[in-house]
Amino acid sequence: MKITVAAIALVAATGLGGIAYAQTTPTQPGTALPGGTSNPRQNLPTTTPNATAGEAAAKAQLESKGYSGVKQLTRDTAGNWSGKAMRNNVEIAVTLDAAGNVVER
């Protein structure tokens, strides 16, 4: 009997009455579907999460020259950026030199 009274007192002290509530976050209507992403902002840049300002600038410069899907950008010691990009639905290796010239490899 003492255990039952103690259990009831413990449940009453929590203020929840033994009911668990799921934590929810508000979303805009139509942005979060079951099984979909919980982040409604899907129009964010597609650079890597730790992209440097230089990498983002190189990607923007390649895109301004007609390339799309720029990825895997790496910088060498001379300041040239190399990576892969799409042009005319074909993936090619590209190098952007420090002067802004693009060389397809």
C-alpha positions, -999 to +999 in steps of 0.1 A: +000+000+000+029+024+008+045+017-026+012+025-044+008+058-025+044+067-032+041+060-069+009+081-072+026+109-053+056+107-077+034+108-108+015+138-094+047+156-085+059+155-121+029+174-133+025+152-164+002+127-149+023+099-165+016+111-200+045+117-223+043+145-249+061+145-282+082+175-289+072+191-321+084+221-341+061+244-361+065+242-399+049+261-427+020+243-444+031+220-472+069+222-464+073+191-442+058+158-454+059+125-435+092+109-443+106+141-458+131+165-444+125+185-413+143+215-428+118+235-449+146+257-463+157+238-494+168+267-515+202+269-497+235+269-517+249+235-526+285+242-514+300+219-489+292+227-452+327+239-445+333+257-478+357+286-477+349+320-492+375+313-519+358+280-528+325+297-531+340+324-552+356+299-575+324+280-579+305+312-587+331+322-613+328+287-630+290+290-630+292+325-645+313+309-674+285+284-682+293+255-660+269+238-636+270+211-610+304+223-598+318+199-572+350+185-556+368+218-557+404+217-544+430+244-544+467+238-552+497+258-539+497+280-570+461+292-562+445+272-590+411+256-583+404+221-598+372+201-597+344+186-618+316+205-635+288+199-660+287+215-694+262+204-722+251+175-699+287+161-698+308+160-666+343+173-672+373+181-651+381+218-650+408+240-636+403+277-628+436+295-626+444+326-605+438+349-635+402+335-640+409+313-670+392+280-672+410+249-687+390+218-694+410+186-688 
